[in-house]
Amino acid sequence: MKNSFNYKYLAFIVLISALGGLLFGYDWVVIGGAKRFYEIYFDIRGMPALQGWVMSSALVGCLLGAISAGTISDKLGRKKPLIFAAALFTLSAIGTGASNSLTLFISYRIIGGLGIGMASVLSPIYIAEVSPANMRGRFVAINQLTIVIGILLAQIINLTIAQDVPVDYNDSQILDSWNGQNAWRWMFWAETLFAGLFFLLAFFIPESPRWLVKAKQGSLATSVLTKIGGGEYGKTTYQSIKETLARDTSKIDFKYLKNPKIKRIVFIGMILAILQQWCGINVIFNYADEIFTQAGYGINDMLFNIVATGSVNLLFTLVGMALIDRWGRRVLLLVGFGGLSIIYLFFGLFYQLELKGFIMLASVLMGISLYAMTLAPTTWVVLSEIFPNKVRGLAMSIATMALWSACFILTYTFPILNNWAGASGTFWAFGVICIAGFIFIRKVLPETKGKSLEEIEKEL
């Protein structure tokens, strides 16, 4: 009997779960467009350390959410934590927009960060566990795509909500305007629509069949699998999951990571995760205000330019997804780090020469397009491939923690570094890091394209 997949049902549950990715992207980037206005409202302009803390505070919650998501989902399943993450997004969106003190603002951003951290782990896991093997790659890629769509959506909504600001307005005049009092609030409140939709729809998705088998709810797991792919698919997949779980009885702890060979591979994963963040592109999304202001753009043009960056990010994410199995992982990483180091060299030079306008925007768009088609998707693919079967889950958690920690350091220190070294010095520093990344990939990372996980494990 042939499998008869219910594609409409599959698309329904995958897209609902992928709303976690959309909210991840939206919540992460919406603050960039609101930054100029809430900083004036809370009177923290010219305080780089405090500006960095406000911007990076969500990452504290993000790190905690990512760490706790695995343990919570192993005990409660995937569905309930997804609903909880949706509730966190909703609470954060409402509370951040309603905040009248900086302490409350930061507190609600941390709550939103918890949602980001949980969604970044749970959404791809859930999609992978409900998807048939021959469609898993495409369906999991939808989560990455919705993150980018969420980023662009936040940028468009920010542009739509903010009113034009006269070029000669000072901070006091902006504070007394619609933007200074209300626009930044509605930028956060707009997320409530998507978060509330995610919260309601998440009740209609089934629990992960793999978790149900693990929780000894075999009949319910078979029912879910049958609804996805028909009776024969339900029976055979249930048996396959059961046999896999029966074989996977060993317990792994951190002592196993002391093996020199394992330690080396985990080290490679951690360094790659850190380099993906420290290449510097993410600061463009979070600190667009400073970057475009220093490039000679006013507030209105700055918001439009942010939308342009999001559009390019989406387009070249699609390009990267098409190239990753053609060009290979190692090639894309080398192109990414090498290309960004050259772009940053010129970018810093343009700032040094005090060039303004389109040439600066073009440089930013080139950097984002290169990152979106190389480092952004490829890093996650490599991390999912290089770790040995026995420690893949534990090693992936360690690499993910390294990535979020690096992201926090990058986001917190950028305004301090930018204030101390200037825009040119800051981007030259990112260029040096990219050169180090190029050398690191060239020396230690083999190509993994077209190889089985066992072949990769043996080679490493």
C-alpha positions as CSV (number, residue, x, y, z in Angstrom):
1,M,0.0,0.0,0.0
2,K,1.4,3.4,-1.0
3,N,1.7,6.2,1.5
4,S,-1.1,8.8,0.9
5,F,0.1,12.0,2.5
6,N,-2.4,14.6,3.6
7,Y,-0.5,17.6,2.3
8,K,-3.1,20.1,3.4
9,Y,-3.0,18.8,7.0
10,L,0.8,18.7,6.9
11,A,1.0,22.3,5.7
12,F,-1.5,23.3,8.3
13,I,0.5,22.0,11.3
14,V,3.9,23.0,9.9
15,L,2.8,26.5,9.2
16,I,1.3,26.9,12.6
17,S,4.5,25.7,14.3
18,A,6.5,27.9,12.0
19,L,4.7,31.0,13.4
20,G,7.1,30.5,16.3
21,G,9.9,31.4,13.8
22,L,7.9,34.4,12.5
23,L,7.5,35.7,16.0
24,F,11.2,35.0,16.7
25,G,12.2,37.2,13.7
26,Y,9.6,39.9,14.5
27,D,10.4,40.3,18.2
28,W,14.1,40.3,17.5
29,V,14.1,43.1,15.0
30,V,11.1,45.3,15.9
31,I,13.2,47.0,18.6
32,G,15.6,48.3,15.9
33,G,12.9,50.6,14.3
34,A,11.6,51.7,17.7
35,K,15.0,52.4,19.1
36,R,15.3,56.1,18.4
37,F,11.9,56.9,19.9
38,Y,12.0,54.8,23.1
39,E,15.6,56.0,23.8
40,I,14.3,59.6,23.7
41,Y,11.3,58.7,25.8
42,F,13.4,57.0,28.5
43,D,16.1,59.6,28.2
44,I,19.0,57.2,27.5
45,R,20.5,58.9,24.4
46,G,24.2,59.3,24.7
47,M,24.5,56.4,27.3
48,P,26.1,53.6,25.2
49,A,26.4,51.0,28.0
50,L,22.7,51.4,29.0
51,Q,21.6,51.5,25.3
52,G,23.5,48.2,24.8
53,W,21.9,46.6,27.9
54,V,18.3,47.6,26.7
55,M,19.0,46.2,23.3
56,S,20.6,43.0,24.5
57,S,18.3,42.3,27.5
58,A,16.0,40.1,25.5
59,L,19.0,37.8,24.9
60,V,19.2,37.0,28.6
61,G,15.7,35.6,28.3
62,C,16.6,34.0,25.0
63,L,19.5,32.1,26.5
64,L,17.3,30.9,29.4
65,G,14.5,29.9,27.1
66,A,16.8,27.9,24.8
67,I,18.4,26.1,27.7
68,S,15.1,25.2,29.4
69,A,13.2,24.3,26.2
70,G,14.9,20.9,25.8
71,T,14.2,19.8,29.3
72,I,10.6,21.1,29.4
73,S,9.7,19.6,26.0
74,D,11.2,16.2,27.0
75,K,8.8,16.1,30.0
76,L,5.7,17.9,28.6
77,G,5.9,17.3,24.9
78,R,6.4,19.8,22.1
79,K,2.9,21.2,21.9
80,K,2.4,22.6,25.4
81,P,5.7,24.5,25.5
82,L,4.9,25.9,22.0
83,I,1.6,27.3,23.5
84,F,3.5,28.6,26.5
85,A,6.1,30.4,24.2
86,A,3.2,32.0,22.3
87,A,1.8,33.2,25.6
88,L,5.2,34.7,26.4
89,F,5.3,36.6,23.1
90,T,1.8,37.9,23.7
91,L,2.6,39.1,27.2
92,S,5.9,40.7,26.1
93,A,4.3,42.5,23.2
94,I,1.5,44.0,25.3
95,G,3.8,44.8,28.3
96,T,6.6,46.3,26.3
97,G,4.3,48.7,24.5
98,A,2.6,49.7,27.7
99,S,5.8,50.4,29.7
100,N,6.2,53.8,31.3
101,S,9.5,53.0,33.0
102,L,12.8,51.6,31.7
103,T,12.8,48.8,34.3
104,L,9.4,47.5,33.1
105,F,10.5,47.9,29.5
106,I,13.5,45.7,30.0
107,S,11.6,43.2,32.1
108,Y,9.1,42.6,29.3
109,R,11.9,42.4,26.7
110,I,13.4,39.6,28.8
111,I,10.0,37.8,28.8
112,G,9.9,38.1,25.1
113,G,13.4,36.7,24.9
114,L,12.2,33.6,26.8
115,G,9.7,33.2,24.0
116,I,12.4,33.6,21.3
117,G,14.7,31.1,23.0
118,M,12.0,28.5,23.3
119,A,10.6,29.0,19.8
120,S,14.1,28.8,18.3
121,V,14.4,25.3,19.7
122,L,10.9,24.0,19.7
123,S,9.6,25.0,16.3
124,P,12.2,23.3,14.2
125,I,12.2,20.2,16.4
126,Y,8.4,19.9,16.1
127,I,8.4,20.4,12.3
128,A,11.2,17.8,12.0
129,E,9.3,15.3,14.1
130,V,6.0,15.5,12.2
131,S,7.5,15.6,8.7
132,P,8.0,12.6,6.5
133,A,11.7,11.8,5.9
134,N,11.6,12.8,2.2
135,M,10.0,16.2,3.0
136,R,11.8,17.0,6.2
137,G,14.5,19.3,4.8
138,R,12.0,21.4,2.9
139,F,9.6,21.7,5.8
140,V,12.3,22.5,8.4
141,A,13.5,25.2,6.0
142,I,10.1,26.8,6.2
143,N,11.0,27.8,9.8
144,Q,14.1,29.6,8.7
145,L,12.1,31.3,6.0
146,T,9.4,32.5,8.5
147,I,12.1,34.0,10.7
148,V,13.3,36.1,7.8
149,I,9.6,37.0,6.9
150,G,9.1,38.0,10.5
151,I,12.1,40.3,10.3
152,L,10.8,42.0,7.1
153,L,7.3,42.2,8.6
154,A,8.6,44.1,11.7
155,Q,10.5,46.5,9.4
156,I,7.5,47.2,7.2
157,I,5.2,47.7,10.2
158,N,7.7,50.1,11.8
159,L,7.8,52.1,8.7
160,T,4.0,52.2,8.4
161,I,3.4,53.2,12.0
162,A,6.1,55.9,12.3
163,Q,5.1,59.4,11.1
164,D,7.4,61.6,9.0
165,V,9.9,63.5,11.2
166,P,11.0,66.9,9.9
167,V,14.7,67.0,9.3
168,D,15.3,69.8,11.7
169,Y,13.5,68.2,14.7
170,N,15.6,67.9,17.8
171,D,15.1,65.2,20.5
172,S,12.8,67.3,22.6
173,Q,10.5,67.9,19.6
174,I,10.5,64.2,18.7
175,L,9.6,63.4,22.3
176,D,6.5,65.6,22.1
177,S,5.5,64.1,18.7
178,W,3.3,61.0,17.9
179,N,6.5,59.0,17.4
180,G,8.0,59.8,20.7
181,Q,4.9,59.1,22.7
182,N,3.0,56.4,20.8
183,A,4.6,55.1,17.6
184,W,7.2,52.9,19.4
185,R,4.4,51.5,21.6
186,W,2.3,50.4,18.6
187,M,5.4,48.8,17.0
188,F,5.5,46.4,19.9
189,W,1.7,46.1,20.2
190,A,1.4,45.1,16.5
191,E,3.1,41.8,17.5
192,T,0.1,40.9,19.6
193,L,-1.9,40.1,16.5
194,F,0.6,37.4,15.4
195,A,1.3,36.2,18.9
196,G,-2.4,35.8,19.7
197,L,-3.0,34.0,16.4
198,F,-0.1,31.6,17.2
199,F,-1.4,31.0,20.7
200,L,-4.9,30.1,19.5
201,L,-3.9,28.0,16.6
202,A,-1.3,26.1,18.5
203,F,-4.2,24.3,20.4
204,F,-5.2,22.7,17.1
205,I,-1.9,21.0,16.2
206,P,-1.3,17.4,17.4
207,E,1.4,16.4,19.8
208,S,4.7,15.2,18.2
209,P,4.2,11.5,17.3
210,R,7.8,10.8,18.3
211,W,7.3,12.3,21.8
212,L,4.0,10.3,22.1
213,V,5.9,7.1,21.4
214,K,8.5,8.0,23.9
215,A,5.7,8.8,26.4
216,K,4.2,5.3,25.7
217,Q,1.1,6.7,24.0
218,G,1.5,4.5,21.0
219,S,-2.2,4.5,19.9
220,L,-2.3,8.2,19.9
221,A,1.0,8.4,18.0
222,T,-0.3,6.0,15.4
223,S,-3.4,8.1,15.0
224,V,-1.4,11.2,14.3
225,L,0.9,9.4,11.9
226,T,-2.1,7.9,10.1
227,K,-3.7,11.3,9.7
228,I,-0.4,12.5,8.1
229,G,0.4,9.7,5.7
230,G,-2.3,7.1,5.8
231,G,-2.7,3.7,7.5
232,E,0.4,1.9,6.2
233,Y,2.6,5.0,6.8
234,G,1.2,5.2,10.4
235,K,2.0,1.6,11.2
236,T,5.5,1.4,9.6
237,T,6.6,4.8,11.0
238,Y,5.4,4.0,14.4
239,Q,7.3,0.7,14.4
240,S,10.4,2.5,13.1
241,I,10.2,5.2,15.8
242,K,9.7,2.5,18.5
243,E,12.7,0.5,17.3
244,T,14.9,3.6,17.2
245,L,14.0,4.6,20.7
246,A,14.5,1.0,21.9
247,R,18.1,1.0,20.5
248,D,18.8,4.5,21.9
249,T,19.0,3.6,25.6
250,S,22.4,4.9,26.5
251,K,22.7,7.9,28.7
252,I,25.2,10.6,27.8
253,D,26.7,13.0,30.3
254,F,29.4,15.7,30.1
255,K,32.1,13.1,31.0
256,Y,31.8,11.7,27.5
257,L,32.8,15.1,26.1
258,K,36.3,14.7,27.7
259,N,37.3,12.4,24.9
260,P,39.9,14.4,22.9
261,K,38.3,13.6,19.5
262,I,34.8,14.6,20.7
263,K,36.1,17.7,22.5
264,R,37.7,18.8,19.2
265,I,34.5,18.5,17.2
266,V,32.5,20.3,19.9
267,F,35.1,23.0,19.9
268,I,34.8,23.4,16.1
269,G,31.0,23.8,16.5
270,M,31.2,26.4,19.3
271,I,33.8,28.5,17.4
272,L,31.7,28.3,14.2
273,A,28.6,29.4,16.1
274,I,30.5,32.3,17.8
275,L,32.0,33.4,14.4
276,Q,28.5,33.5,12.8
277,Q,27.5,36.1,15.4
278,W,30.7,38.0,15.6
279,C,30.9,38.6,11.9
280,G,28.8,41.6,12.8
281,I,25.8,41.6,10.4
282,N,23.2,41.3,13.2
283,V,24.1,44.7,14.5
284,I,22.8,46.2,11.3
285,F,19.3,44.9,12.1
286,N,19.5,46.0,15.8
287,Y,21.4,49.3,15.5
288,A,20.2,50.5,12.1
289,D,19.6,53.9,13.8
290,E,23.3,54.6,14.5
291,I,24.5,53.0,11.3
292,F,22.3,54.9,8.9
293,T,22.4,58.1,10.9
294,Q,26.2,58.1,10.7
295,A,25.8,57.3,6.9
296,G,23.9,60.6,6.6
297,Y,20.3,59.4,6.6
298,G,17.4,61.0,8.5
299,I,14.9,59.1,10.5
300,N,12.4,58.7,7.7
301,D,15.0,57.4,5.2
302,M,16.5,55.2,7.9
303,L,13.2,53.4,8.4
304,F,12.9,52.9,4.6
305,N,16.4,51.6,4.4
306,I,15.7,49.1,7.2
307,V,12.8,47.7,5.0
308,A,15.3,47.5,2.1
309,T,17.7,45.4,4.3
310,G,14.9,43.0,5.2
311,S,13.8,42.6,1.6
312,V,17.3,41.7,0.5
313,N,17.7,39.4,3.5
314,L,14.6,37.5,2.4
315,L,15.6,37.3,-1.2
316,F,19.1,36.0,-0.6
317,T,17.9,33.6,2.1
318,L,16.0,31.9,-0.8
319,V,19.2,32.0,-2.9
320,G,21.2,30.4,-0.1
321,M,18.7,27.6,0.4
322,A,19.0,26.8,-3.4
323,L,22.9,26.8,-3.3
324,I,23.7,24.9,-0.1
325,D,23.4,21.5,-1.8
326,R,25.1,22.6,-5.0
327,W,28.1,24.7,-3.9
328,G,28.7,22.9,-0.6
329,R,28.9,24.0,3.0
330,R,32.6,24.7,3.2
331,V,32.6,26.8,0.0
332,L,29.7,28.9,1.2
333,L,31.3,29.6,4.5
334,L,34.6,30.6,2.9
335,V,32.7,32.9,0.4
336,G,30.8,34.4,3.3
337,F,33.7,35.1,5.6
338,G,36.1,36.1,2.8
339,G,33.5,38.3,1.1
340,L,32.4,40.1,4.3
341,S,36.0,40.9,5.2
342,I,36.4,42.7,1.9
343,I,33.1,44.5,2.2
344,Y,33.9,45.7,5.8
345,L,37.3,47.0,4.6
346,F,35.6,49.3,2.1
347,F,32.7,50.0,4.5
348,G,35.1,51.2,7.2
349,L,37.0,53.2,4.6
350,F,33.8,54.9,3.4
351,Y,33.0,55.9,7.0
352,Q,36.5,57.2,7.4
353,L,36.2,59.3,4.3
354,E,32.8,60.5,5.6
355,L,31.0,59.4,2.4
356,K,27.2,59.7,2.6
357,G,24.1,58.4,0.9
358,F,23.6,55.6,-1.5
359,I,27.1,54.1,-1.5
360,M,26.7,53.4,2.2
361,L,23.3,51.8,1.7
362,A,24.7,49.7,-1.1
363,S,27.5,48.5,1.1
364,V,25.1,47.5,3.8
365,L,22.8,45.6,1.3
366,M,25.8,43.8,-0.1
367,G,26.9,42.6,3.3
368,I,23.4,41.4,4.2
369,S,22.9,39.6,0.9
370,L,26.2,37.8,1.3
371,Y,25.5,36.9,4.9
372,A,21.9,35.7,4.1
373,M,23.1,33.3,1.3
374,T,26.2,32.0,3.1
375,L,26.7,32.2,6.9
376,A,23.1,32.5,8.0
377,P,21.7,29.2,6.7
378,T,25.0,27.2,6.3
379,T,26.1,27.5,10.0
380,W,23.0,25.7,11.2
381,V,23.3,23.0,8.6
382,V,26.9,22.3,9.5
383,L,26.1,22.2,13.2
384,S,23.4,19.6,12.6
385,E,25.9,17.4,10.6
386,I,29.3,17.5,12.3
387,F,28.5,16.1,15.7
388,P,28.7,12.3,16.3
389,N,25.4,10.5,16.6
390,K,26.0,9.6,20.2
391,V,26.3,13.2,21.4
392,R,24.5,15.2,18.7
393,G,21.8,16.5,21.0
394,L,24.1,17.5,23.9
395,A,26.8,19.0,21.6
396,M,24.1,21.0,19.6
397,S,22.9,22.4,22.9
398,I,26.4,23.5,23.8
399,A,26.9,25.1,20.4
400,T,23.6,26.9,20.6
401,M,24.4,28.3,24.0
402,A,27.7,29.6,22.6
403,L,25.9,31.2,19.7
404,W,23.4,33.1,22.0
405,S,26.1,34.1,24.4
406,A,28.1,35.5,21.5
407,C,25.0,37.3,20.3
408,F,24.5,38.9,23.7
409,I,28.2,40.1,23.8
410,L,27.9,41.5,20.2
411,T,24.7,43.3,20.9
412,Y,25.7,44.7,24.3
413,T,29.2,45.9,23.2
414,F,28.4,47.5,19.8
415,P,27.3,50.9,21.1
416,I,30.3,51.0,23.4
417,L,32.7,49.9,20.6
418,N,31.1,52.3,18.1
419,N,31.4,55.2,20.6
420,W,35.0,54.4,21.3
421,A,36.4,53.3,17.9
422,G,33.8,55.0,15.6
423,A,31.9,53.3,12.8
424,S,35.0,52.8,10.7
425,G,37.1,51.1,13.5
426,T,34.1,49.0,14.5
427,F,33.6,47.5,11.0
428,W,37.3,47.0,10.5
429,A,37.2,45.0,13.7
430,F,34.4,42.9,12.3
431,G,36.5,42.5,9.1
432,V,39.4,41.1,11.2
433,I,37.1,38.6,12.8
434,C,35.8,37.5,9.3
435,I,39.4,37.0,8.2
436,A,40.0,34.8,11.3
437,G,36.8,32.9,10.4
438,F,38.0,32.3,6.8
439,I,41.3,30.9,8.1
440,F,39.5,28.7,10.7
441,I,37.1,27.2,8.1
442,R,39.9,26.6,5.6
443,K,42.1,24.8,8.2
444,V,39.7,22.7,10.2
445,L,36.4,22.1,8.5
446,P,36.1,19.5,5.7
447,E,33.3,19.6,3.1
448,T,30.2,17.7,4.3
449,K,28.1,18.0,1.2
450,G,26.9,14.6,-0.2
451,K,28.4,12.6,2.8
452,S,26.5,10.5,5.2
453,L,26.6,11.4,8.9
454,E,28.7,8.3,9.5
455,E,31.2,9.4,6.8
456,I,31.4,12.9,8.3
457,E,31.9,11.4,11.8
458,K,34.7,9.2,10.6
459,E,36.5,12.0,8.8
460,L,36.3,14.4,11.7
